[in-house]
Amino acid sequence: MTTATHYFSWQVHDSVAILEFKNTRESVNILHEEALRELDDHLTRLTTNTQGLVGLVISSGMTDHFIVGADIKDIELLRNSQDDPEKKVAAGATYMQDVFQKLADLPMKTVCAIHGRCLGGGLELALACDYRVVSSDPKTKLGFPEVQLGLMPGAGGTQRLPRLIGIVPAINLITTARNVSGKKAFQLGLASTVTSPYQLLSWAIKIANNKTRPSFVKKRRSQTLFEKVLGIMVERNPLSRKVIFYFAKKKISEKTKNAYPAPLIALKSIFEGYQLPLNLGLKKEAKYFAQLALTRESSALIHLFHATNHLKKSPYAQPTPAESPNTKKQTTSQQPSPSSQNRHEPSSDSVDYDHAPGTHKISDHLVDQSQIANHGTAVVAKEDQTQDEMDSINEVTEKNKELLASSFNTSETDAMNHGFNKVGLVGGGFMGSGIATLCAVKGIPTVITDPSAAALGRVYQYAQKFLRKRVQRRRMKSFEMGKAMMSIAATQNSDELRCCPFVIEAVFENLKLKQDILQNLEAQASDNWVFASNTSAIPISNIAAAAKHPNRVVGMHFFSPAEKMPLCEIVKTSVSDHSAIHQAYQLAQKLGKQVICVNDGNGFYTTRTLAFFLAEAIRLLEEGVKVEDIDQAMTQFGFPVGPLTLMDEVGLDVGYHVLSTMIKAFPGRIYSSSHVEQMITKKFLGRKTKKGIYLYQKVRGKKGSTDLKKAGVNPDIQQIFQIKKEASLSAYDIQKRLSLIFINESVRCLDEQILASAYDGDVGAVFGLGFPPFLGGPFFYADQLGAQNIVDDLTKLQKTLGAGFQPAEQLIKNAKESRSFY
């Protein structure tokens, strides 16, 4: 007999109670207050009346997850309380701890049957059980994502996990937000046993029903004699624990640059609680959890979490009938603007670990041009081919035939159905190689074309190198690598793209070249065909001007290296069909990207904002501010690298090309320097020529590899930039100038409807440009600073530095009306 409530269903099987958690009101199991109270009621009933039961099994009624955590909205509600919010948050954490302690104190065996994601509060519930049976399915992941939201486990995680698996493994899991598979959880001692999803529940019932522990189950991790002795000497020794704490704190500080308090506070909770009885350790944990919940960093990271969830759904999910190419109606996003409507706040605390706030690395998003000298491009007619390149081409020629042949059998409606059975790709340079590799990793067959056989050979070498590293790091099996390589088909004949319903063009920034490619391919394509240009600065409407069907042309701006960087900026013109935009959006998401959708314009959002930022950094350099001071000020502010280092990484030739385009588009507003051109003339292009704003030298790395490392500032800088004397400017003043011009230009993009919402601006800046995640993005940060303060500072800077600092209209409006973006 089964008894069901709102969140739990209850049945008895062979003297074992089975409590199944299934949230019928939402798509995921989350432990919000109402669900917790129901669980509390069930546990109270079991405590007072066991009714002859010998065990309890807690399982999930969801097909792909167990419990993804606690409800962020409950935490926000408590921390926004007007009456002692820290006390309220601590009380909320304590209540959750008490419920799980009631589970731990039950007078019967308790078993958790875990299949799929078991995260945060879900894992804390599992830790309160005697046994944890996990499935061997790849979907099964266990972990604590809280630090990615500026928080830490608050319902027993920092206390029960170290006692179960040891201090050092617990530190690694909690402070890094790393999740582990079922097999790895068993190896760590976190899981009691691993079985197939089909046997999961039966094994859990068997364990709960046995008076003695079955031989295949571990209640605690089995330790070797050496580990037991080491544990006594280290983890049970106060002096040794101090040493572990010191080195763990040092490592965390180096990694986070002390910008994220959550990992360090979690570390304190682990060590302080470990030497206390569990009940006192839990009090420490609740106290520290409440402190973190009220930090600026947590507010910013939770904001980014809401923003990324808000943008997960394509605003064009319901394609409209194809519009006429002559249609002039402006296509605007259907996403509500946070400045005018309530925020969309998802209820789950599950996090996309590949792209979670604060975990990505800034990289050059314009490097597709900077790599021309090293990687070749689609416009090179003939190049000398090395034997290795020819071998790579010959090796895959036969494998390509089948995939290429099947291209001609592809239905023209495949893309409309969003199956993406094949993607066409034009250009075998650095960006093309990265996109092809990414498609291979995600299992999307790709037909890539380039007139240069050598460039195509390098595509395979690039993909092989990347995939081999994944195999070495055990993120992919060897046979999976082989399968991924088989999904890339290379050809010098662009005619073989004619049946690919979706084609991405990834050649360098040349309008005529892009238009020629578009016209050539469109002549043999169907009307449902979509052409996506991977351009970082050229307006999509200019490219589409040469098209027979401009409504099928969109922008798809990947950031380099494409296989690693998390953002993809979809660009739509005033005539872009909804279906074309939606297909690009869906493909980007299938490739694992965080997507923002922006309107067309010079530099779109990301390139335009970055250009103003970099141009102002060059102006500071010309004023006499030291190179090191500029870069150090901005890394202290929170950017992964300084702006001048970024220029070297991009390549000064590439950066100057983009800056020149932006100067023409925004005359008088963006700072123009002629000295960068002199750097290019002297071949001081940055890292790729070993000499740019900095000098670079080869150093020997691990396993005999070599790498280029900075070797100081280029001494020729002072003469080239005509620096007569050094300027003394504080780090704060540098940060103010560069951050304010970044914020101001971001708001201008919102004023001009390049951005559909402030959400897009924050997500684009953080995931594409490295804006500090702990500040929440330029719009969230602007709210924290206050619109009036920003307008006042910009007005002062405008008087001495010009129109680039003229306050954006929305900032002035927000200041006058005491409004904010969120």
C-alpha positions in Angstrom: 0.0 0.0 0.0 1.3 3.4 -0.9 0.6 6.7 0.9 1.4 9.9 -0.9 1.8 13.5 0.2 2.8 16.5 -1.8 6.5 15.5 -2.0 6.9 12.0 -0.6 5.2 8.7 -1.2 5.4 6.1 1.5 5.2 2.3 1.3 6.5 -0.8 3.2 8.3 -3.7 1.6 9.6 -6.7 3.5 9.6 -4.7 6.8 11.5 -1.8 5.2 9.9 1.6 4.8 10.5 3.2 1.4 10.2 6.9 1.4 10.3 8.2 -2.2 10.9 11.9 -2.8 9.2 13.2 -6.0 8.5 16.9 -6.5 5.3 16.9 -8.5 5.2 20.7 -8.6 8.6 21.3 -10.2 11.0 19.6 -12.5 13.6 18.8 -9.9 13.8 17.6 -6.3 14.8 20.4 -4.1 14.7 20.7 -0.3 12.7 23.8 0.2 11.0 24.6 3.4 7.7 22.8 2.6 9.4 19.6 1.5 11.7 19.7 4.6 8.6 20.0 6.9 7.0 17.0 5.2 10.2 15.0 5.7 10.4 16.1 9.3 6.8 14.8 9.8 7.6 11.4 8.3 10.8 11.1 10.4 8.9 12.1 13.6 6.3 9.4 12.9 9.1 6.8 12.5 10.8 8.0 15.7 7.7 7.6 17.8 6.3 4.4 16.2 8.5 2.1 14.2 5.5 -0.3 13.6 7.8 -3.3 13.4 10.0 -1.7 10.7 13.7 -2.8 10.6 14.9 -0.2 8.1 14.3 2.9 6.0 15.2 3.5 2.4 15.1 7.0 0.9 14.9 7.1 -2.9 14.0 9.5 -5.6 11.0 9.4 -8.0 12.9 11.4 -10.6 14.5 9.6 -13.5 17.7 11.6 -13.7 18.5 12.9 -10.2 18.2 12.3 -6.5 18.1 15.7 -4.9 19.9 18.7 -6.4 20.1 20.7 -3.2 18.3 23.3 -1.0 16.2 26.1 -2.3 18.2 29.3 -2.9 14.9 31.3 -2.7 14.5 30.3 0.9 18.1 31.5 1.7 17.4 34.8 0.0 14.2 35.3 1.8 15.9 34.8 5.2 18.9 37.0 4.4 16.6 39.8 3.2 14.8 39.8 6.5 14.7 43.2 8.2 15.0 41.7 11.6 18.5 40.3 12.3 19.0 38.4 8.9 22.1 36.6 10.1 20.2 35.1 13.0 17.4 34.1 10.7 19.7 32.4 8.2 21.5 30.5 11.0 18.1 29.4 12.4 17.2 28.1 8.9 20.4 26.1 8.7 19.9 24.8 12.2 16.4 23.5 11.3 17.8 21.6 8.3 20.5 20.2 10.5 17.9 19.1 13.1 15.8 17.3 10.5 18.9 15.4 9.2 20.0 14.6 12.8 16.5 13.1 13.4 17.2 10.9 10.4 20.6 9.9 11.8 19.1 9.1 15.2 16.4 6.7 13.9 16.4 3.3 15.7 16.7 1.4 12.5 19.0 1.0 9.5 18.8 4.0 7.1 19.9 3.7 3.5 19.9 6.3 0.7 19.4 4.9 -2.9 21.1 7.5 -5.1 20.8 7.7 -8.9 21.6 10.9 -10.8 22.7 14.1 -9.3 23.0 14.2 -5.5 24.2 17.7 -4.6 24.4 20.1 -1.7 21.6 19.5 0.7 20.8 16.2 -1.0 24.2 14.9 -0.2 23.9 16.2 3.3 20.7 14.2 3.7 22.6 11.1 2.4 25.4 11.6 4.8 22.9 11.4 7.7 22.0 7.9 6.6 23.9 4.8 7.7 24.5 3.6 4.1 24.6 5.2 0.6 24.0 3.0 -2.4 24.8 4.7 -5.6 24.2 3.8 -9.2 27.0 3.3 -11.7 25.2 5.4 -14.3 27.3 8.3 -15.7 24.5 10.6 -14.7 25.2 9.9 -11.0 27.3 12.8 -9.5 27.8 13.6 -5.9 29.2 16.9 -4.7 28.8 20.2 -2.8 28.4 23.1 -5.3 27.8 25.7 -2.6 31.1 27.6 -2.8 30.3 28.5 -6.4 27.4 30.5 -5.0 29.5 32.1 -2.3 28.2 29.7 0.3 29.2 26.5 2.0 27.4 23.3 3.1 25.1 24.3 6.0 23.2 21.2 7.0 26.1 19.0 8.2 28.3 18.7 5.1 31.4 20.3 6.7 31.0 18.1 9.8 29.9 14.7 8.6 32.0 14.4 5.4 35.4 14.8 7.1 34.4 12.3 9.8 33.4 9.8 7.1 36.2 10.1 4.5 38.9 12.1 6.2 39.8 15.8 6.4 42.0 16.1 3.2 39.5 14.4 0.8 36.7 16.4 2.4 38.6 19.7 1.9 39.0 18.8 -1.8 35.4 18.2 -2.3 33.9 21.0 -0.4 36.3 23.9 -1.2 36.5 23.2 -5.0 32.8 22.3 -5.7 34.1 19.2 -7.5 31.6 16.5 -8.1 32.5 12.8 -8.3 31.0 9.8 -10.0 29.4 6.9 -8.2 32.6 4.8 -8.6 34.8 7.5 -7.3 32.4 8.1 -4.4 32.8 4.4 -3.5 36.6 4.7 -3.7 36.6 7.7 -1.4 34.4 5.9 1.1 31.5 8.3 0.5 29.4 5.6 -1.0 28.8 2.2 0.6 28.4 0.3 -2.6 27.9 0.8 -6.3 25.4 -1.1 -8.5 23.4 -0.7 -11.7 20.4 1.6 -11.7 18.1 -1.4 -12.2 19.3 -3.1 -9.0 19.6 0.1 -6.9 16.4 -0.1 -5.0 16.5 -3.9 -4.4 20.1 -3.6 -3.0 19.0 -0.7 -0.8 16.1 -2.7 0.6 18.4 -5.8 1.1 20.9 -3.7 3.1 18.2 -2.1 5.2 16.6 -5.5 5.9 19.8 -7.3 7.0 20.6 -7.5 10.7 24.3 -7.8 9.7 26.1 -5.7 7.1 26.3 -7.6 3.7 29.8 -8.5 2.6 29.6 -6.2 -0.5 28.7 -3.1 1.6 31.0 -0.7 3.4 29.5 1.4 6.2 32.7 3.3 6.5 35.7 3.4 4.2 38.0 0.4 4.7 41.5 1.7 5.5 44.8 0.0 5.1 47.1 -0.3 8.2 49.2 2.5 6.8 46.2 4.8 6.4 45.1 4.0 10.0 48.5 4.9 11.4 48.7 8.0 9.2 45.2 9.0 10.4 46.3 8.8 14.0 49.5 10.7 13.3 47.9 13.4 11.2 44.2 13.9 11.4 43.9 13.1 15.1 47.0 15.1 15.9 46.2 18.8 16.7 49.7 19.9 15.5 49.4 18.0 12.2 46.0 19.4 11.6 47.4 22.9 12.0 49.9 22.1 9.3 47.2 20.7 7.0 45.1 23.8 7.6 48.1 26.1 6.9 48.9 24.6 3.5 45.2 24.2 2.5 44.6 27.9 3.3 47.6 28.9 1.4 46.5 26.9 -1.7 43.0 28.2 -1.6 44.2 31.8 -1.2 46.5 31.5 -4.2 43.7 30.1 -6.3 41.0 32.5 -5.3 43.3 35.5 -4.7 41.3 36.0 -1.5 38.4 37.3 -3.6 36.0 34.5 -2.7 35.5 34.0 1.1 33.4 30.9 0.9 36.2 28.3 0.5 38.3 29.7 3.3 35.3 29.9 5.7 34.3 26.4 4.8 37.9 25.3 5.6 37.6 27.0 9.0 34.3 25.2 9.6 35.8 21.8 8.8 38.8 22.2 11.1 37.1 23.9 14.0 34.2 21.4 14.0 36.4 18.3 13.6 37.9 18.7 17.1 34.5 19.2 18.7 31.5 16.8 19.3 29.2 16.7 16.3 26.5 18.8 17.9 28.9 21.6 18.6 30.5 21.3 15.2 27.0 21.8 13.6 26.5 25.0 15.6 29.8 26.3 14.2 28.7 25.4 10.7 25.3 27.2 11.0 27.1 30.3 12.3 29.6 30.4 9.4 26.9 29.6 6.8 24.9 32.6 8.0 27.9 34.9 7.8 28.6 33.8 4.2 24.9 34.2 3.1 25.1 37.9 3.9 28.3 38.6 2.0 28.5 40.8 -1.1 30.2 37.9 -3.0 27.4 35.5 -2.3 24.8 38.0 -3.5 26.7 38.5 -6.7 27.2 34.8 -7.4 23.6 34.0 -6.7 22.6 36.8 -9.0 24.7 35.3 -11.8 23.1 31.9 -11.1 19.7 33.4 -11.6 20.9 35.3 -14.7 22.3 32.1 -16.4 19.1 30.2 -15.6 17.0 33.1 -16.9 18.9 32.9 -20.2 18.8 29.1 -20.6 15.6 29.2 -22.6 15.7 30.5 -26.1 13.6 33.6 -26.5 12.6 32.3 -29.9 11.6 28.8 -28.9 8.4 29.0 -30.9 9.6 29.9 -34.5 7.4 32.3 -36.4 6.6 32.0 -40.0 9.5 33.0 -42.2 9.6 36.7 -42.7 10.2 38.4 -46.0 13.8 39.4 -46.7 12.4 42.9 -47.2 10.8 43.0 -43.8 12.1 46.0 -41.8 10.5 45.3 -38.5 13.0 45.2 -35.6 13.3 41.8 -34.1 13.5 42.2 -30.3 14.1 39.7 -27.6 11.1 38.3 -25.7 13.1 38.2 -22.5 11.7 40.5 -19.8 14.2 43.2 -18.7 15.2 42.9 -15.0 15.1 46.7 -14.8 11.4 46.7 -15.5 10.1 43.3 -14.2 10.6 41.0 -11.4 13.5 38.7 -11.8 13.0 35.1 -12.9 14.4 33.1 -10.0 14.8 29.4 -10.6 14.2 27.2 -7.6 17.0 24.7 -8.0 20.5 25.2 -6.7 22.0 22.8 -9.2 24.9 24.4 -11.1 26.4 23.9 -14.5 29.9 23.0 -13.2 31.7 23.7 -16.5 30.4 27.2 -16.6 29.6 28.1 -13.1 30.3 31.6 -11.9 33.9 32.1 -10.9 35.3 29.0 -12.5 36.1 30.0 -16.0 39.4 31.4 -17.4 39.6 34.6 -19.4 41.1 34.0 -22.8 41.5 35.9 -26.0 38.1 36.1 -27.8 39.7 37.7 -30.9 42.5 35.2 -31.4 41.1 33.9 -34.6 43.1 36.6 -36.4 46.2 36.5 -34.2 46.7 32.9 -35.1 46.9 33.5 -38.9 50.7 33.3 -38.9 50.8 30.1 -36.9 47.7 28.2 -38.1 46.9 29.3 -41.6 43.5 30.4 -42.8 40.8 29.6 -45.3 42.0 32.2 -47.7 45.5 30.7 -48.3 45.3 29.0 -51.7 48.4 26.9 -51.4 50.8 26.2 -48.5 53.8 23.8 -48.1 52.5 20.7 -46.5 54.6 18.9 -43.9 54.7 15.1 -44.0 52.8 14.9 -40.7 50.1 17.1 -42.1 49.8 15.0 -45.3 49.7 11.8 -43.1 46.9 13.3 -41.1 44.9 14.1 -44.3 45.6 10.7 -45.8 44.7 8.9 -42.6 41.2 10.3 -42.5 40.4 10.6 -46.2 38.7 7.2 -46.4 36.9 7.8 -43.1 35.5 11.1 -44.5 33.9 9.5 -47.5 31.1 7.9 -45.6 30.3 11.0 -43.6 30.5 13.2 -46.6 28.3 10.9 -48.7 25.7 10.8 -45.9 25.6 14.6 -46.0 23.8 14.4 -49.3 21.1 12.3 -47.7 20.4 14.8 -44.9 16.9 16.0 -44.8 16.5 19.7 -45.3 14.3 19.8 -42.2 16.9 18.4 -39.9 18.0 21.8 -38.7 14.4 22.9 -38.3 13.8 19.9 -36.1 17.0 21.0 -34.2 18.6 17.6 -34.5 21.8 19.1 -35.9 22.6 15.8 -37.5 25.4 17.6 -39.4 27.0 21.0 -39.1 28.9 22.6 -41.9 32.0 24.6 -41.1 34.0 27.0 -43.3 37.6 27.8 -42.4 40.3 25.6 -41.0 42.2 28.2 -39.0 42.4 28.5 -35.3 38.8 29.3 -34.7 37.6 26.7 -37.2 39.7 24.0 -35.5 38.3 24.9 -32.1 34.7 24.8 -33.2 35.3 21.5 -35.1 36.9 20.0 -32.0 34.0 21.2 -29.8 31.5 19.6 -32.1 33.4 16.4 -32.0 33.5 16.4 -28.2 29.7 16.9 -28.2 29.0 14.2 -30.7 27.9 16.5 -33.6 29.1 15.3 -37.0 30.9 18.2 -38.8 31.9 18.8 -42.4 34.7 21.3 -42.5 35.9 22.9 -45.7 39.0 24.9 -46.5 40.9 25.4 -49.8 44.2 24.7 -48.0 44.9 21.0 -47.4 47.5 21.9 -44.9 45.0 23.9 -42.8 42.7 20.8 -42.8 45.5 18.7 -41.6 46.1 21.1 -38.8 42.4 20.8 -37.8 42.9 17.1 -37.2 46.1 17.7 -35.3 44.4 20.3 -33.2 41.5 18.0 -32.4 43.7 15.0 -31.7 45.9 17.0 -29.3 42.8 18.2 -27.4 41.1 14.9 -27.2 44.2 13.1 -26.3 44.5 15.3 -23.2 41.0 14.4 -22.2 41.8 10.7 -22.5 45.0 11.3 -20.4 42.9 13.1 -17.8 40.3 10.3 -17.8 37.6 12.6 -19.0 37.1 10.4 -22.1 37.9 6.8 -23.1 40.1 5.9 -26.0 37.3 4.5 -28.0 35.3 7.7 -27.4 38.2 9.7 -28.8 38.2 7.6 -31.9 34.5 8.1 -32.3 34.9 11.8 -31.9 37.6 12.0 -34.5 35.5 10.1 -36.9 32.8 12.8 -36.6 35.0 15.4 -38.3 35.0 15.2 -42.1 37.4 17.5 -44.0 37.2 18.6 -47.6 38.6 21.2 -49.9 35.4 21.2 -51.9 32.9 23.7 -50.5 30.1 22.1 -52.7 30.0 19.3 -50.2 28.4 21.7 -47.7 25.3 22.1 -49.8 23.2 19.6 -47.8 24.3 20.8 -44.4 21.3 22.6 -43.0 23.4 24.8 -40.7 26.7 26.3 -41.7 29.1 28.2 -39.5 31.7 30.5 -41.2 34.9 30.9 -39.2 37.4 32.8 -41.5 39.2 36.0 -40.5 37.7 39.4 -40.2 37.3 40.4 -43.9 33.8 41.6 -45.0 34.4 40.8 -48.7 35.6 37.3 -48.0 32.7 36.6 -45.7 30.2 37.9 -48.3 31.8 35.8 -51.1 31.6 32.7 -49.0 27.9 33.4 -48.1 27.0 34.0 -51.8 28.8 30.9 -53.0 27.1 28.6 -50.4 23.7 30.2 -50.6 23.5 29.6 -54.4 23.3 25.8 -53.7 21.4 25.8 -50.4 17.7 25.4 -49.5 15.6 28.2 -48.3 15.6 26.7 -44.8 19.4 26.8 -44.7 21.0 28.9 -41.9 24.3 30.8 -42.3 26.1 31.8 -39.0 29.1 34.0 -39.1 31.7 33.7 -36.4 32.7 37.4 -36.4 33.8 39.4 -33.5 33.2 42.9 -34.8 31.7 43.1 -38.4 27.9 43.9 -38.3 26.0 40.9 -39.4 23.7 43.1 -41.5 26.7 44.1 -43.6 27.5 40.4 -44.2 23.9 39.6 -44.9 23.6 42.5 -47.4 25.0 40.2 -50.1 22.6 37.4 -49.4 19.6 36.3 -51.4 17.9 35.5 -48.1 19.3 37.8 -45.4 16.7 36.6 -43.0 18.6 33.3 -42.7 21.9 35.0 -41.7 22.8 35.3 -38.0 26.0 35.9 -36.0 27.5 33.2 -33.8 30.4 34.8 -32.0 32.5 32.1 -30.3 35.3 33.0 -27.9 38.8 31.6 -28.4 39.7 28.9 -27.7 36.2 27.8 -28.8 36.5 24.4 -27.2 37.1 25.9 -23.7 35.5 29.4 -23.4 32.0 29.2 -22.1 30.2 32.0 -23.9 28.6 32.2 -27.3 27.1 35.5 -28.4 24.2 35.1 -30.9 23.7 38.2 -33.0 20.4 38.9 -34.8 19.6 41.5 -37.4 16.4 43.5 -37.9 15.3 40.9 -40.4 16.6 37.6 -38.9 13.9 34.9 -38.8 13.0 33.7 -35.3 13.6 30.1 -36.5 17.2 30.9 -37.6 18.0 32.6 -34.3 16.4 29.7 -32.4 18.5 27.2 -34.3 21.7 29.0 -33.5 20.6 29.3 -29.9 19.9 25.6 -29.7 23.1 24.6 -31.3 25.2 26.8 -29.0 23.5 25.2 -26.0 24.0 21.7 -27.4 27.7 22.7 -27.6 27.6 23.4 -23.9 27.8 27.2 -24.2 26.2 29.9 -22.0 24.3 31.9 -24.6 23.4 35.6 -24.8 21.3 36.9 -27.7 22.1 40.5 -28.8 21.0 42.8 -31.6 23.3 43.7 -34.4 25.8 46.6 -34.2 29.5 47.4 -34.5 31.3 45.1 -32.1 27.9 43.8 -30.8 28.2 43.8 -27.0 31.3 42.0 -25.9 33.8 43.3 -28.5 32.5 46.9 -28.2 32.8 47.0 -24.4 36.2 45.3 -24.4 37.5 47.8 -27.0 36.6 50.8 -24.9 38.2 49.1 -21.9 41.5 48.3 -23.8 41.7 51.7 -25.4 41.5 53.4 -22.0 44.3 51.1 -20.7 46.4 52.3 -23.6 45.6 55.9 -22.7 46.8 55.3 -19.2 50.0 53.8 -20.6 50.6 56.9 -22.7 50.0 59.1 -19.7 53.0 57.5 -18.0 51.3 54.9 -15.8 53.6 51.9 -15.5 52.6 48.8 -17.5 52.8 46.6 -14.3 50.7 49.0 -12.3 47.9 49.0 -14.9 47.8 45.2 -15.1 48.2 44.6 -11.4 45.5 47.1 -10.5 43.0 45.2 -12.7 43.9 41.7 -11.5 43.5 43.0 -7.9 40.1 44.3 -9.0 39.3 40.8 -10.1 40.0 40.3 -13.8 42.0 37.1 -14.5 44.6 39.1 -16.5 45.4 42.7 -16.9 44.3 44.6 -20.0 47.8 45.1 -21.4 48.6 41.4 -20.9 45.4 40.6 -22.7 46.5 42.8 -25.7 49.7 40.7 -25.9 47.7 37.5 -25.7 45.3 38.7 -28.4 48.1 40.0 -30.6 48.5 43.8 -31.0 47.8 43.5 -34.7 44.5 41.9 -34.0 43.7 44.3 -31.2 44.6 47.3 -33.4 42.4 46.0 -36.2 39.4 45.8 -33.9 40.1 49.1 -32.2 40.4 50.8 -35.6 37.0 49.4 -36.5 35.5 50.7 -33.2 37.1 54.1 -33.6 35.5 54.5 -37.0 32.1 53.4 -35.5 32.3 55.7 -32.5 34.4 58.7 -33.5 35.4 61.0 -30.7 34.2 58.6 -28.0 36.8 55.9 -27.9 40.4 56.8 -27.4 42.6 56.5 -30.5 46.4 55.8 -30.3 48.8 55.9 -33.2 51.5 54.3 -31.2 50.1 50.8 -31.4 50.5 50.9 -35.1 54.2 51.6 -34.6 54.4 48.5 -32.4 52.9 46.5 -35.3 55.4 48.0 -37.8 58.3 46.9 -35.6 56.7 43.4 -35.3 56.1 43.8 -31.6 52.9 41.8 -31.8 52.8 40.2 -28.4 53.3 36.6 -27.2 53.3 35.2 -30.7 56.5 37.2 -31.7 58.0 37.0 -28.1 57.9 40.7 -27.9 55.0 43.1 -27.4 54.1 45.2 -24.4 56.0 42.6 -22.5 59.0 40.4 -23.4 58.6 36.6 -23.5 61.2 33.8 -23.2 61.0 30.1 -23.5 61.1 28.1 -20.3 61.1 24.3 -19.8 57.9 23.0 -18.4 56.8 19.6 -17.2 57.8 16.5 -19.1 60.3 18.4 -21.2 57.7 20.7 -22.7 58.5 24.4 -23.4 56.3 27.4 -22.8 56.6 31.2 -23.2 56.7 33.1 -19.9 56.9 36.9 -19.3 60.4 38.3 -19.0 59.6 41.8 -18.0 58.3 44.9 -19.8 59.5 45.7 -23.3 62.1 48.5 -22.8 61.2 50.0 -26.1 57.7 50.9 -24.8 58.8 54.2 -23.3 60.2 55.5 -26.6 57.4 54.1 -28.9 54.6 55.6 -26.7 56.6 58.8 -26.1 56.4 58.5 -22.3 58.4 61.5 -21.0 57.8 60.9 -17.3 56.0 58.4 -15.1 52.6 59.3 -13.8 51.7 58.5 -10.2 48.2 57.0 -10.2 46.9 54.8 -7.4 45.5 51.3 -8.0 42.1 52.6 -6.9 42.1 55.4 -9.6 43.2 53.0 -12.3 40.4 50.6 -11.3 37.9 53.4 -11.2 38.7 54.7 -14.7 38.7 51.3 -16.4 35.7 49.8 -14.6 33.6 52.9 -15.1 34.2 53.0 -18.8 33.3 49.3 -19.0 30.1 49.9 -17.0 29.2 53.0 -19.0 29.6 51.3 -22.4 27.6 48.3 -21.2 24.7 50.6 -20.2 25.0 52.3 -23.5 24.5 48.9 -25.2 21.3 48.6 -23.2 20.2 52.1 -24.1 20.7 51.3 -27.8 18.9 47.9 -27.5 22.0 46.0 -28.4 21.3 44.2 -25.2 17.9 42.8 -24.5 18.3 42.9 -20.7 20.8 43.6 -18.0 21.0 39.9 -17.5 22.6 39.5 -20.9 25.1 42.2 -20.1 26.2 40.6 -16.8 26.4 37.1 -18.2 28.3 38.2 -21.3 30.8 40.3 -19.4 31.5 37.6 -16.8 31.6 34.5 -19.1 33.1 36.2 -22.1 35.3 39.0 -20.9 36.4 37.9 -17.4 34.5 40.6 -15.5 34.9 39.6 -11.8 32.2 37.1 -11.0 32.2 38.1 -7.3 31.0 41.5 -8.5 28.1 40.0 -10.4 28.7 41.7 -13.7 28.7 45.4 -14.7 25.0 46.0 -14.2 24.8 44.3 -10.8 28.0 46.1 -9.7 26.5 49.4 -10.9 23.6 48.8 -8.5 26.0 48.1 -5.7 27.9 51.4 -6.4 24.7 53.4 -6.8 23.7 55.2 -10.0 24.2 58.7 -8.6 27.8 57.9 -7.5 28.6 56.5 -10.9 27.1 59.5 -12.7 29.0 61.9 -10.5 32.3 60.1 -11.1 31.7 59.8 -14.9 30.9 63.5 -15.1 34.2 64.4 -13.4 36.1 62.1 -15.7 34.3 63.5 -18.8 35.6 67.0 -18.1 39.2 65.8 -18.4 39.0 62.7 -20.6 36.2 63.4 -23.1 33.0 62.0 -24.5 33.8 58.3 -23.7 32.9 59.1 -20.1 29.7 60.9 -20.8 27.1 59.1 -18.6 24.8 56.7 -20.4 21.1 57.8 -20.4 19.9 54.9 -18.3 22.4 55.7 -15.6 21.2 59.3 -15.5 17.6 58.1 -15.4 18.3 55.6 -12.6 20.1 58.4 -10.6 17.3 60.8 -11.0 14.6 58.3 -10.1 16.6 56.4 -7.5 16.1 53.2 -9.5 18.4 50.2 -10.1 18.8 47.6 -12.9 17.6 44.8 -10.6 
